[in-house]
Amino acid sequence: MDGLGSEVVIWTGGRHWGKTTAAVDLVGRTHAAGWHAAGIFSVAVHEDARLTGYDLVEAGGRGGRPLARRGRPVAGGGDEGVGDFLFLADGLAYGRGVLASERVLTADLVVVDEYGRLELAGGGWRSSVDRLVNDAAGVILLVVRRSLATETEQLYQRGWTATVEAGEAGAAAVLGLLERRKLKQCKMQK
């Protein structure tokens, strides 16, 4: 959808509420409607019913890497820590590469799951999302815990369009936004 610039939508919900699952469903619906979606998902990893970390998976199921595990960063290792989790340098580099790719920059919908405390502190996907806000052509869907939504809105107020609850109503709002952008693009081409 060239010519319109990016718009930021915050996809929110509570902790462990199903934001990622709902965003994966939204990507499927986006593809089914004929739009191109790209981006990254942080998928929970459990061992013995205990959350032990997250793996990074590209939208559409391409590739993947371990992203975070419980632990603390080792000095000089390139890993980043927040809370109980250690974000692994290889997973972060892979995700940043995906977010800088042409398929993401030209997508109608770009999903960044999850945007959290690490990013608000300047790490993780922060520089990638800053670049997307300036350079991407579509809607940037930031998956954000409800408690961090206001701070994220303030950070991206220039490109922020809406904050929606993850789920059916939120999906309808995002699909409606994509449709309105498509209509604007058609009018611009005439």
N, C-alpha and C positions, 0 to 999 in steps of 0.2 A: 504494500500500500504506500508506495513512494509519494512524497510531497506533503504528507500530513504531519510528519514528525512523530515522536513517541508520546505515549500517554502512560502514566503509572497508575496501576490499580493495586490496592493492598487487599490481599485475600487473607482474611483473619479468622481466628477461632481460638479456643482455649488450648492449653497444653495437652498434647496427646489426644486431641479432639477428632482427628481425621482430616486435617487440612491437606496433607499430602495425598491421601487417597482421593479426596474430592478434586484436587488439582489434576491428578492423573486422569480421572473421569472427564474433566473439562477438556483436557487435551484430546481425548478420544472423540468427544462431541465436536470439537473444533475441526478436527480432520474430517469427520463425517459430513460437516457442513460445507466442506470445500476450501477451508482456510489452512494455512501452513502454521503449525506450532512447533516450537523448539525450546530447548532450555535444559535445566537440570533439576533432579529430585534428590532429596536426602531421605533414603529409605532406612527405617529403623532396623537394627540388628539385635536380636535377642538370643541369649543363651540361658537355658533353664528358667525361662519365663522372666528373665531380668534384662532390662535394656543395657546393652554393652557398648553400643556405638551406632554409627550410621555409615551406609555405603552410598556413594554417589552414582546415580544412573542418569544417563542422558534421555531426554524425552524421546519416545519412540523405541526405547529399549536398547539403543546403541551403547556399546561400551559400558564401562563402570569401573569403579575403584573404591577401595576402602577410604572413607573420608574422615571419620572420627572414631576414637575409642576412648574409654575411660582412662584417665591418667593425666600426668602433668608434662609440659614440654621440657625437653633437655636443651640446655643452652647451646646455641649454634647449630641446632638440628634443622631449622627451617619450619618446624611445626609451630602451630599457634594454639594457645590454650584459652578456654573460657569455661567457667564453672567446673564441672567434673570431667570435662571432655578435652582431649587433645586432638586438634585438627591436623591431619597428616599432610606434610608438604607435597607429597605426590598426588594425593586426592585434590588438594587445593589447586595445584598447577594444572591438573587435568580439567577441572571445572572452569578455571579461568580461560583455558584454551577453547573449551566449548563455547563459553560466553563471548569470546572474541571472533568466533567463526562467522563466515559469510551466511550460513544457513540461519544463524541466530539474528544477525543484523538485519536480514531481509524478511524475517518471519512476521506473520500477522499477529501472533501471540508468542511472547517469550516468557517462560516460567522460570523463576529463580526461587527454589525451595531449599533451604529456608534462609530468610534474611532475619538475623537476630542480633543479640548483644555483641557478638564478634564484629559484625559489619558496622553497627552503630559506633563501635570503638575504633573504626578505621581499618579493620582486618577482613579476613575472609573474602567475600564477594564484593566488598564495598567499591573498590576501584573499577571492577568490571561493570557493576550496575551504574556507577557514575558515567562511565563511557557509553553504556547503552542508552541512558537518558538523553545524551547528546547526539548519538549516532544511529540508533536503531530506527526502523521504519514503522514499527507496530506498537501494540499494547504490551507493556512490561508488567507481568503479574508477579508481585512480590508476596511470597507466602510468609506471613508475619504473625507471631503470637499476639493475641489481643492486647496484652499488657505493654507491648512495644509499638502498637499501631500509631498512636498519636505522635510519638517521637519520630517515627519513620515518615509520617505525613509531613511533618515540619521540615525534615531533611530534604524531601523531594517536592516541596510545595510548588515549585515552578512547573513540574510535569505531572503532578498528582491530579488525577481525575476523580477517583472514588475509592472508598473503602467498603468492601462487601464481605459478608459472612460466607465462609466456605460452605458449599452445599447448593441445593437446587436454586434458591433465589439468587445467590451470588453468581452461579453459572448462567442463569438467564440474563442477568445484568451484563456480564462480560460478553456473552454472545450478541446481545443487543448493541453493545458498544462496537463490536466488530462489524455488525451489519450497518450501523450508521456511518462508520469510517469508510466502508465499501461504497455506500451511496455518495458520500462526499468526494471520494476518489473518482467515481464515474462522472460527477458533475465537473470536476476539475479538468477531466480529459476532453470534455466537449468544447 
